Amino acid sequence: MISHNVELRKRLLCQKHDINDNVTNTINNIGGRMHNLKQNKLSVINIVNMEAIEEFCHQVYYCDPYTSMHAEHVAELMAGLANQMNMSSDEINLAFIVGLVHDVGKIKTPGDILNKSGRLTEDEFKVMKQHAENGADMLSNIEGAEKLASIMLHHHERYDGKGYPKGIAGENIPLLSRMLAVCDTFDAMTTNRCYRKPVSLEDCITEIKRCAGTQFDPVICGLFIEFLNERFIFMEEASY
């Protein structure tokens, strides 16, 4: 049974911190993880310009602290899910990087749309949806980041083909994009925003289950829920 204990959620998302934390702490969090990845000298690092990726992360923070915080949460969830799926160390680190940069395209989204407290109009939503293509375009200009660009481009596709920007379906969507769709939604639903309160963990999991096979890859949904249950059970036992 998943607890509603707020502290457990904070511990699940290893780098969670308040949006109002100062810039230095956030940049140090990102920079520290990037340094560790570089030191590991894994093959994934050899094909990605990590300095350019790190600079994008810094730009996202200065553009919108919430998006930066959200990216850190999604990165940790992606790494945890990749581990649950028995991926290799390289793949787990790539999953983390993908989570960290998945919303860099929002740098080009107007602030009045990105931070609007009410519901977006149809035209505003069209602009918001451009962040997937904008991010992919930005990464496509980085040598060795072509795979990252493709994953970012498709992270709002749906398993039933009703997503954006290309409307592709099923396993035609890159695996890491399908993973991102679940991790991104989980953090978005369970994080407090100015226009709505967070959804409880149990309600969020119920919604993910409901959308399995339509919005999300059903196999990935099952593995993600297993990851959450195992992590929370471990934390509950450790807290006694």
C-alpha positions, 0 to 999 in steps of 0.5 A: 500500500502506498503511503501519502506521507509527503516525506516519502515522496520527497525521498523518492525524488532524490533531488527535490527542493523548493522552487524558491531555492537559490540559483547556486544550489540548483546549478550545483545539483545539476553540475554535480550529477553531470560531473559524476557522469563524466567521471564514469567515462561511460560510452553514452558520455562519449557521444554526447556533448555534456558541456552543452547539455549542462548549459541548456540545464542552466538556461532552463533554470534561469528561464523557469525554476519550476521547469528546472525542478520538474526536469530534475524530478523526471530525470530521477524517475527515469533512472529509477524506471530504467533500473526497474527495466533492467537496463544497462548502466549506460542506458540508465545514465542516458535515461537520466540525461533524457529526463533532465533535458526533455523540456529544454524547448520551453526556453523558447515558450513565451513566459506569459504562456509558460506561467499562466495561472489559468487554463490555456486557450487553444492558440496558447496550447498550440504554442506550448506544444511547440516545445517538443519540436523546439527542444529537438531542434536545439539538441539536433545542433549538438554533435552526438545528441541526435538520439536525444533529439529524437527522444525529446521530439516524441515524448508527448506522443500517445500509445494510441497515436493521438499525441503530438507532434507526429501522431505516431503510435505503439512501438514506433514511439522510441522506448525512452520517449514512452518512458518519459511520457509516464514519468513526466505525467507522474511528476506533473500530476503530483507537483503543486502548481499555481493553478491547481493542487497536486493529485494524491499518489494513489489517485495518480497511479489510478489515472496512469492505470486507466490510461495504460494502452491509450496514452501510455505503453501498458508494459511500461505503466506496469513496471513504473507502478512496480518501481513506485511500490517497491521504492515506497515500501522500502522507504516505509520500512526504513523509516521505522 
